[in-house]
Amino acid sequence: MYKFLILLFLSATAFGQEVLKPTQSFSISGKVKKEAVMTMDSLNKIPLKEIGNIKVTNHLGEFKHQDEHLKGVLLKDVLRNTTFDVSSPKLMSQLYFVCSGADGYKVVYSWNELYNTPVGDQVFILMEKNGIKAAQMPENIQMASMLDFKTGRRYLHNLSKIEVKQAD
């Protein structure tokens, strides 16, 4: 009887989990002069950088897994043609980027973090991981911040949108 209940519970849990389709594109919207959609084709036109390996850790810094042979495009390069909708360059310091996955998971970067610190030179949209191209990965548009200490906190799967917002 107990085995049956355990099996029933495990089956219900498995069927209750949402299976997300990989994202093929993401939007850039919010405090921008012109909204944009980035596709795999448009990402492939941006200079690809060798990233190396990343040890993915949880919020406690505990090792979860390692991804190897990463290649990607800098988020700054993705945003290169984006004109921010602010009346003065001084207001750029109030901007932040909310990057959302298809599952609702969100990570945040400030404008200053991306454009005024070394972090901005290490935030990537992953185009290849473990020898597999992004288009063939089950969670294909992924982001990673390589300088984070707890790397899993801003390791995002299935990027669906980037919203540019302004702090009050």
Order of alpha helices (4+ residues) and beta strands (2+ residues): alpha-beta-beta-alpha-beta-beta-alpha-beta-beta-alpha-beta-beta-beta-beta
